[in-house]
Amino acid sequence: GTRAGAMALVQSCEAYLKKKDIKTYAKNHKELAEAIKFFSKKSADVKVVESS
């Protein structure tokens, strides 16, 4: 959801500022791990929702 996405963004910034590998940092940060997993999907696996 929105909250988890925001937390993942903050966690990714923390990893960057601490000069840590993002995938290593994600091992202890659930929201970041889920975001990496979601955004690493092949485009064929992602459902596109058309808006009106």
Secondary structure as GFF3:
##gff-version 3
##sequence-region A 1 52
A	DSSP	alpha_helix	2	17	.	.	.	ID=ss1
A	DSSP	alpha_helix	22	26	.	.	.	ID=ss2
A	DSSP	alpha_helix	30	39	.	.	.	ID=ss3
A	DSSP	three_ten_helix	43	45	.	.	.	ID=ss4
###
